[in-house]
Amino acid sequence: NDISERRLQETKIRQLVFNDSLTGLSNRYALIQRMQPVLKQLTDIHRFALLYINLTRFRAINDTFGHEIGDGVIKTIALRLEQEYAASGPATLARIGGDEFVIFIPQIATVYQPVRLSHKIQHRLLQPLIIDGVSLEISTTISVIIGGKEYKTVEDVLRCADFAMSKASKKQSKRIQVFSHRMYQEALETLAIQRDLPSAIRNGQIKPVFQPIVCCDSGEIVGFE
């Protein structure tokens, strides 16, 4: 009847709005909708965690084996993540980009909980998977946000997670990085120096001083530093 068809259409529309079409997981919009109320109600003792998970070299897999294999990888990874994060209690697993996943835990018991989960995820996803006869090993880079009421918006959390991700991607092994505001502040200070240094040199605001390098045997100046 008309009512049943309308409800079916409403369900389909809701799925398109809130769910990733490939994996069925929550999408970025749904993640934001679930995080916003939590951030607004944070107290001094309330801590949440967010794991930002990126598949290393996924683009190379797509380029080498094609998008069908790539889609198969994404769906398999989504299933493995669902199995791992389920033990974390109430949480949201979302796919927010081509090879980017987020696990949002609205309340954590200890700061070690999300770190342990990150290691479990890395170990689980390293197990080989076979997609249409192609055997693949997938490694991941994970950034971890452990936060409280200092975070006012979802954008703040995701920006810090993205920053920590860039740090984690530079590691050679165990590519997991827990974000700290000190780390972020140091990066801002470094960027400010890099930005201001060229103009300071041009405007004569910096006076370089060279120290001679002397040969111990001959006493001759052989260079400067």
C-alpha positions as CSV (number, residue, x, y, z in Angstrom):
1,N,0.0,0.0,0.0
2,D,1.0,3.7,-0.2
3,I,2.0,3.9,3.5
4,S,4.4,0.9,3.2
5,E,5.9,2.3,0.0
6,R,6.4,5.7,1.6
7,R,8.1,4.1,4.7
8,L,10.3,2.0,2.4
9,Q,11.3,5.2,0.5
10,E,12.0,7.0,3.8
11,T,14.2,4.1,4.9
12,K,16.2,4.2,1.7
13,I,16.6,8.0,1.9
14,R,17.8,7.7,5.5
15,Q,20.4,5.0,4.5
16,L,21.7,7.3,1.7
17,V,22.0,10.2,4.1
18,F,23.6,8.3,7.1
19,N,25.3,5.2,5.6
20,D,28.3,4.6,3.4
21,S,27.0,2.9,0.2
22,L,29.9,0.4,-0.1
23,T,30.2,-0.9,3.4
24,G,26.9,0.0,5.1
25,L,28.9,1.7,7.9
26,S,28.0,5.2,9.2
27,N,29.3,7.9,6.9
28,R,31.0,11.2,7.8
29,Y,27.6,13.0,8.2
30,A,26.4,10.3,10.6
31,L,29.6,10.4,12.6
32,I,29.3,14.2,13.0
33,Q,25.7,13.9,14.2
34,R,26.7,11.3,16.8
35,M,29.7,13.2,18.0
36,Q,28.2,16.7,18.4
37,P,25.8,15.9,21.3
38,V,28.7,14.0,23.2
39,L,31.0,17.0,22.9
40,K,28.3,19.4,24.1
41,Q,27.7,17.3,27.3
42,L,31.4,16.7,28.3
43,T,32.3,17.2,32.0
44,D,35.6,17.6,33.7
45,I,36.0,13.9,34.3
46,H,34.4,12.7,31.0
47,R,36.9,11.4,28.4
48,F,36.2,10.2,24.9
49,A,38.5,8.6,22.3
50,L,38.7,8.7,18.5
51,L,40.7,6.4,16.4
52,Y,41.5,7.6,12.9
53,I,42.5,4.7,10.7
54,N,44.2,5.0,7.3
55,L,45.1,2.1,5.0
56,T,48.7,2.3,3.9
57,R,49.3,2.2,0.2
58,F,45.7,1.5,-0.7
59,R,45.9,3.7,-3.8
60,A,48.6,1.4,-5.1
61,I,46.3,-1.6,-4.7
62,N,43.6,0.2,-6.6
63,D,45.9,1.3,-9.4
64,T,47.5,-2.2,-9.7
65,F,44.5,-4.5,-9.3
66,G,41.6,-2.3,-10.2
67,H,38.6,-0.8,-8.3
68,E,36.7,-4.1,-7.9
69,I,39.6,-5.5,-5.9
70,G,39.9,-2.2,-4.1
71,D,36.2,-2.3,-3.2
72,G,36.6,-5.9,-1.9
73,V,39.5,-4.8,0.3
74,I,37.4,-1.9,1.8
75,K,34.5,-4.2,2.5
76,T,36.7,-6.9,4.1
77,I,38.5,-4.3,6.2
78,A,35.1,-2.9,7.4
79,L,34.0,-6.3,8.5
80,R,37.3,-6.9,10.5
81,L,37.0,-3.5,12.1
82,E,33.4,-4.2,13.1
83,Q,34.6,-7.4,14.8
84,E,37.3,-5.6,16.7
85,Y,35.5,-2.4,17.9
86,A,32.4,-4.3,19.1
87,A,34.2,-5.1,22.4
88,S,34.8,-1.4,23.1
89,G,31.2,-0.9,24.3
90,P,29.0,1.8,22.8
91,A,31.0,3.2,19.8
92,T,30.5,4.4,16.3
93,L,32.5,3.0,13.3
94,A,32.4,5.1,10.2
95,R,34.0,5.3,6.8
96,I,34.7,8.9,6.2
97,G,36.9,8.7,3.0
98,G,38.1,6.3,0.4
99,D,40.5,4.4,2.7
100,E,39.8,6.3,6.0
101,F,37.8,4.9,8.9
102,V,37.0,6.3,12.3
103,I,36.1,4.7,15.6
104,F,34.5,7.1,18.1
105,I,34.2,5.9,21.7
106,P,32.0,8.4,23.6
107,Q,33.3,7.4,27.0
108,I,36.5,5.5,27.9
109,A,37.3,3.8,31.2
110,T,41.1,4.4,30.9
111,V,43.4,6.2,28.5
112,Y,45.0,2.8,27.7
113,Q,41.7,1.5,26.2
114,P,42.0,3.2,22.8
115,V,45.7,2.5,22.5
116,R,45.2,-1.2,23.2
117,L,42.4,-1.2,20.6
118,S,44.7,0.4,18.1
119,H,47.3,-2.3,18.5
120,K,44.6,-5.0,18.2
121,I,43.3,-3.4,15.0
122,Q,46.8,-3.2,13.5
123,H,47.4,-6.9,14.3
124,R,44.0,-8.0,12.9
125,L,44.3,-6.1,9.7
126,L,47.8,-7.3,9.0
127,Q,46.4,-10.8,8.6
128,P,46.4,-11.6,4.8
129,L,43.2,-11.4,2.9
130,I,42.2,-12.9,-0.4
131,I,40.0,-10.9,-2.8
132,D,39.0,-12.7,-6.0
133,G,42.1,-14.9,-5.8
134,V,44.5,-12.0,-5.1
135,S,46.4,-12.3,-1.8
136,L,47.0,-9.0,-0.1
137,E,48.5,-7.7,3.2
138,I,47.2,-4.5,4.5
139,S,49.0,-2.3,6.9
140,T,47.5,0.7,8.7
141,T,48.4,4.0,10.2
142,I,46.3,5.1,13.2
143,S,46.1,8.3,15.1
144,V,44.4,8.5,18.5
145,I,42.6,11.4,20.1
146,I,41.9,11.1,23.8
147,G,40.0,14.2,24.8
148,G,37.6,16.0,27.1
149,K,35.8,19.3,27.3
150,E,38.7,21.1,25.7
151,Y,37.3,20.0,22.4
152,K,34.3,22.2,21.4
153,T,33.5,20.9,17.8
154,V,33.8,17.8,15.7
155,E,36.0,19.7,13.3
156,D,38.5,20.4,16.2
157,V,38.8,16.7,16.9
158,L,39.1,15.6,13.3
159,R,41.7,18.3,12.6
160,C,43.9,17.1,15.5
161,A,43.4,13.5,14.4
162,D,44.6,14.5,10.9
163,F,47.6,16.2,12.4
164,A,48.6,13.2,14.5
165,M,48.1,11.0,11.4
166,S,50.8,12.9,9.6
167,K,53.1,12.2,12.5
168,A,52.2,8.5,12.6
169,S,52.8,8.1,8.9
170,K,56.5,9.1,9.3
171,K,57.1,6.2,11.7
172,Q,58.9,3.1,10.3
173,S,56.9,0.6,12.4
174,K,53.9,0.5,14.8
175,R,52.5,3.5,13.0
176,I,50.3,4.7,15.9
177,Q,50.4,8.2,17.2
178,V,48.5,9.6,20.2
179,F,47.8,13.3,19.8
180,S,49.0,15.8,22.3
181,H,48.4,19.6,22.3
182,R,52.1,20.1,23.1
183,M,53.0,18.3,19.9
184,Y,50.5,20.5,18.0
185,Q,51.9,23.7,19.6
186,E,55.5,22.8,18.7
187,A,54.4,22.2,15.1
188,L,52.7,25.6,15.0
189,E,55.9,27.3,16.4
190,T,58.1,25.5,13.8
191,L,55.8,26.6,11.0
192,A,55.8,30.2,12.3
193,I,59.7,30.2,12.3
194,Q,59.8,28.7,8.8
195,R,57.2,31.3,7.6
196,D,59.0,34.3,9.2
197,L,62.6,33.4,8.6
198,P,63.0,34.3,4.9
199,S,61.5,37.8,5.4
200,A,63.6,38.4,8.5
201,I,66.7,37.6,6.6
202,R,65.7,39.9,3.7
203,N,64.9,42.7,6.1
204,G,68.2,42.4,8.0
205,Q,66.5,41.4,11.2
206,I,68.9,38.5,11.7
207,K,72.6,38.8,12.0
208,P,74.4,35.5,11.2
209,V,77.5,34.7,13.1
210,F,80.1,32.2,11.8
211,Q,82.3,30.2,14.0
212,P,85.6,29.0,12.5
213,I,86.6,25.4,12.3
214,V,90.3,25.1,13.1
215,C,92.6,22.2,12.2
216,C,94.2,20.9,15.4
217,D,97.4,19.9,13.7
218,S,98.2,23.0,11.7
219,G,96.1,25.6,13.4
220,E,94.7,26.7,10.1
221,I,91.0,27.7,9.6
222,V,89.5,25.0,7.4
223,G,85.9,26.1,7.5
224,F,83.0,27.8,9.2
225,E,79.8,26.7,10.9
